[in-house]
Amino acid sequence: MAVPKYKTSKARAASRKSANMRLAAPTLTVCGTCGNMILPHRVCPKCGSYRGKQVMSREELN
């Protein structure tokens, strides 16, 4: 059975844990209608289109 020979210091343990706790930047795609950067699989908040089709009117967006 594997048992650590020495105590792992707090700094070593924290640096190992912090490597996996970083935040990832959100992936953005370009809207095909207006060119705005949007989250994928979402309606564009600027023009109201999704996959090239108008799904929301401008009045609904405001």
The 8 nearest C-alpha neighbors of each residue, nearest first, counted from 0:
[[1, 2, 3, 4, 5, 6, 7, 12],
 [2, 0, 3, 4, 5, 6, 7, 12],
 [1, 3, 0, 4, 5, 6, 7, 8],
 [4, 2, 5, 1, 6, 7, 0, 8],
 [3, 5, 2, 6, 1, 7, 0, 8],
 [6, 4, 3, 7, 2, 8, 1, 11],
 [5, 7, 8, 3, 4, 9, 12, 11],
 [8, 6, 5, 12, 11, 9, 3, 10],
 [7, 9, 11, 10, 6, 12, 13, 5],
 [8, 10, 12, 11, 13, 7, 14, 6],
 [9, 11, 13, 8, 12, 14, 7, 15],
 [12, 10, 14, 8, 13, 9, 15, 7],
 [11, 13, 9, 15, 10, 14, 16, 8],
 [14, 12, 16, 10, 15, 11, 9, 17],
 [15, 13, 17, 11, 16, 12, 10, 18],
 [14, 16, 12, 13, 17, 18, 11, 19],
 [17, 15, 13, 14, 18, 19, 12, 20],
 [16, 18, 20, 14, 19, 15, 13, 21],
 [17, 19, 16, 15, 20, 14, 21, 13],
 [20, 18, 17, 16, 21, 15, 22, 14],
 [21, 19, 17, 18, 22, 16, 23, 15],
 [22, 20, 19, 18, 23, 17, 16, 24],
 [23, 21, 20, 24, 19, 25, 18, 17],
 [22, 24, 25, 21, 26, 20, 19, 18],
 [23, 25, 26, 22, 27, 21, 38, 28],
 [26, 24, 27, 23, 38, 22, 39, 37],
 [25, 27, 24, 38, 28, 39, 37, 23],
 [28, 26, 38, 37, 36, 25, 39, 29],
 [27, 29, 37, 36, 39, 38, 30, 26],
 [28, 30, 36, 34, 35, 31, 37, 27],
 [31, 29, 34, 35, 32, 33, 36, 37],
 [32, 30, 34, 33, 29, 51, 50, 35],
 [31, 33, 30, 34, 51, 48, 46, 35],
 [32, 34, 35, 30, 31, 46, 45, 29],
 [35, 33, 30, 29, 31, 32, 36, 37],
 [34, 36, 30, 33, 29, 37, 45, 43],
 [35, 37, 29, 28, 27, 30, 34, 38],
 [38, 36, 27, 28, 35, 29, 43, 39],
 [37, 39, 27, 41, 28, 26, 40, 36],
 [38, 40, 41, 28, 37, 27, 26, 42],
 [39, 41, 38, 42, 49, 50, 37, 43],
 [42, 40, 39, 38, 43, 49, 37, 44],
 [41, 43, 49, 48, 47, 44, 40, 54],
 [42, 44, 47, 45, 48, 46, 37, 41],
 [45, 43, 47, 46, 42, 60, 37, 48],
 [46, 44, 43, 47, 35, 60, 33, 48],
 [45, 47, 48, 43, 44, 33, 57, 32],
 [48, 46, 55, 43, 44, 42, 45, 54],
 [49, 47, 53, 52, 54, 43, 46, 42],
 [48, 50, 42, 52, 51, 53, 54, 43],
 [51, 49, 52, 48, 31, 30, 42, 32],
 [50, 52, 49, 48, 32, 31, 53, 30],
 [53, 51, 48, 49, 50, 54, 47, 32],
 [52, 54, 48, 55, 47, 49, 51, 56],
 [55, 53, 48, 47, 52, 49, 56, 42],
 [56, 54, 47, 53, 59, 48, 57, 60],
 [55, 57, 59, 58, 47, 60, 54, 53],
 [56, 58, 60, 59, 55, 61, 47, 46],
 [59, 57, 56, 60, 61, 55, 47, 46],
 [60, 58, 56, 57, 61, 55, 47, 54],
 [59, 61, 57, 58, 56, 44, 47, 55],
 [60, 58, 59, 57, 56, 44, 45, 47]]
